[in-house]
């Protein structure tokens, strides 16, 4: 311990003596290790970490293929009917517990607690939800089977929501909590870290399965007010289960298959002729289902990119240590001459590297904490990304390897000359300097190759980003703000009256140009897709075209509010009411496919079941609907007052100035009508569209950042290597200049080394970049994998960086005074 403390004190003095060197090494380590920790932390939370439940290896999500025909399904393979849930929970042959859960809305719902209304995410769950999953309750209690059977007005809130909304007040238990206007009693707080079972969502509260319209599944009760329990035709429930002890997952599926297929047709009658039977399946509850498909490939690519950045960072620090310790060879020689052994020298070098790594690692951890939060926010991942033991071990592993590398890399230099060097002149080290120089050249050349790879990948993704951002939406999105409203109307007439009053009052606000409403929010990936009647019959589709048509229910002045040009006819008006002739509007694609070479105005369109028929009164220009990068397809719009869908709608407002500035006034208007309703997910319309390309935006920005970071690190490494070489060749340069060498020749001598390393690095990097480009092909938009411009700019960028990094050492070499250099020798 005494020897270690002596080594530590000496290391601190050495690092303080060369403060510039220390700062460069620490910052390089912090950036390289911190970036890797941040990306791995997100990958761990999203793809690797199991759900925070007891014995997660036996917990599975239930899935199905080939759901029965003629069912109302929320999701074709993830949802089930209530009879299926009821049948599976009663068996105990393959599954120990079956838990059901149903979102109260596809987004957030209105809640209120001692104040203004808010929005939060909530699920209805079975009584055994917490006990079956093995999730502890931090305060109060969870639900019971009796709570489910009685549809008890209780709520359990998440630890995260308890912290953010209630400041962890212990008095929250027993308080009344209003959800969609329904009073519920808070009976418990879930354990810290458990935030639900849905991918991408952090559930704020849970309630027992209810049987009322206000708290129905998904916030959208089917026609006639049907609830999830009424029969087996509405497949809206999600299920998660625990496999019984001593039973494999394959055995459990085999034992349940027959019972599941029987329960699947309860309420539906017999299967139709030729219909394939539904098949039950399991998905392991490792992290969240759907996350791998959504984030897996981008995160793995980002991990590979930051891995390359880490290689560059570690090799840079290793080169700097080698260069610095090469200048200490006489010191090491003297130590050896005085009796120091190889172990003592290695211990000293390892202590210095550990000190560097400890400081750099601490800074990297702080950088990673900030970067992880930013990554989660940019990617819209609501799941907790807090670092756990896996992330900590990953970071410590990197730091330990770095410490060993930094201790071993300079050791050969320290031992190369032996104790006799202390009696020799500096010229005796020329051979050692040459060997060290060759090692530095090889490292810098490989760094150049990696830099080319990162710049090409970053360039392709940045060009993709620009292409996505420059896509025309078909209307001016600036100046538009959108928010959701979910009134608790008990009839169609009440809903129409509510929205008429809301739009009338919003139009009166200062700065508001126009207001309208819509059922499906633009840029939310949501759409209603089905076949459509044209002039009283389903049209025949030729040439492999699809008969699918998108539709939306909207309000008056909708296209005027958006700024979408009306090519023929008119927009919807306030005078289009339930008692007036029913009218519809179509887009260009609809007119071209179903009314080629004729005027579509006056023709009729309607639902495929013949329930609704509308006369076409307008044709509008094609514009983006579900996402930024979608291709237009035929679409039709109905007037909300003529279609009985008046529950949750989205308000679209065009305003002058900052669109978000109108939201407080809009909230006041809404509270005047109903003080229990909040604005749901308010944002600008442009920001809503950007959510559909959020992954591409995030990926491109991070790739560009890592590419620039690699450039900075490579420039640092090249500059350090060339500076070290110039310093060691001072005597040689002095002799050359004394014998007549001109300054330009000396400058070219230094630049030539840099350009040779650059050329070799580019020759290695371009083929590697080609492989990376192919891997990125599926994420590119409007740019080819072998885009000449991206490759050219990457090569050009590396050459410029090499020249700039070489300029200062070259000028320093050219300014050497021959007499001073010879005197020093």
Helices and strands as residue ranges (DSSP letters): H 2-17, H 19-43, I 44-48, G 56-58, E 59-65, E 72-73, H 82-90, E 95-103, E 109-112, E 118-120, E 122-125, H 129-133, E 137-140, H 145-149, E 154-157, H 159-166, G 170-172, E 176-179, E 182-190, E 205-208, G 213-215, G 217-219, G 223-225, E 234-235, E 238-243, H 249-263, E 279-284, H 291-291, I 292-296, H 297-326, H 329-337, H 342-378, H 389-409, H 411-416, G 419-423, G 426-429, H 430-469, E 480-485, H 492-507, E 512-518, E 528-530, E 532-534, E 537-538, E 549-554, H 558-562, E 566-569, E 583-587, H 588-594, E 604-607, E 613-620, E 635-639, G 640-642, E 649-655, G 659-662, H 663-673, E 680-684, H 685-690, G 691-693, H 694-728, H 730-738, H 743-776, G 777-779, H 788-814, H 818-824
